[in-house]
């Protein structure tokens, strides 16, 4: 995938240009009410769940949300960041990353937004336009492209173009093989192992996706595999020293495999006692990394006699900010005539 630009896009300006850093979204509070409100918006998107609406909407509102809101809220509560600048880790780290990018890109105005929840992407774009911004670079914090994530951001941008024809937009669709990003992930793994010693194995865990998405052309799996190979290559790892897996399955249909949970069981069965886990598909730490990997899967692996060492996401690290800033500065590919 490449960058996409509006047909009338012009060279980026200075103060009139905004970089909008977009993440998936998160509840406003670790409460069942806030979680239900967030999940209702998230799971209503046809990019996320493409079932027929007449079937999906009653199932969502009368079965899934009533059953899931309370236990999911408890999961968020277990990782919630306290304090005046706290909140959901995804929101906290995304704000911090936006500030780090502002330092790297002083000629641009950098703001953060969420595709679902607050601050909403649609409202953020409208507010910036009302304040005089006419040129936008939109950076979804998804290293690997998927129709279930990146394309949903593109949908929101298409809607904005319709109501704001005077604005120029460019979206960075993916950065799964960006050299600066690959080096930053590899360096974080290297630094972790430098402090704690090498584990017996490195597991790279990416968010899962229903298999049918890939079967109909979604490039996500291929990009995850390319990212993992590039990171392993930067680390100089042999093929048997690392494994790729997919986490966060939802529902009963077939998802990408192998699953992270099954892979950890297999590694334990091989007698591996200390496994390092990194999540290169997540720009910042969130419920899937902090609760699912570092807590739930770590407990499961410990019950099998092993120790899981979670390596944090890049978050607002200087290397991450530099890599993303360089990606933003890079010119958009030429549009075919």
Secondary structure as UniProt FT lines:
FT   STRAND          4..5
FT   TURN            7..8
FT   TURN            15..16
FT   STRAND          17..25
FT   HELIX           32..44
FT   TURN            46..48
FT   HELIX           53..59
FT   HELIX           60..64
FT   HELIX           65..79
FT   TURN            84..85
FT   HELIX           89..104
FT   TURN            106..107
FT   STRAND          109..116
FT   HELIX           121..130
FT   TURN            131..132
FT   STRAND          135..140
FT   TURN            147..149
FT   HELIX           150..163
FT   TURN            165..166
FT   STRAND          168..172
FT   TURN            176..177
FT   HELIX           179..196
FT   STRAND          201..207
FT   HELIX           211..215
FT   TURN            216..217
FT   HELIX           220..235
FT   HELIX           239..241
FT   STRAND          242..247
FT   HELIX           260..269
FT   TURN            270..271
FT   STRAND          274..278
FT   TURN            280..281
FT   HELIX           288..297
FT   HELIX           298..303
FT   TURN            304..305
FT   STRAND          307..311
FT   TURN            315..316
FT   HELIX           318..329
//
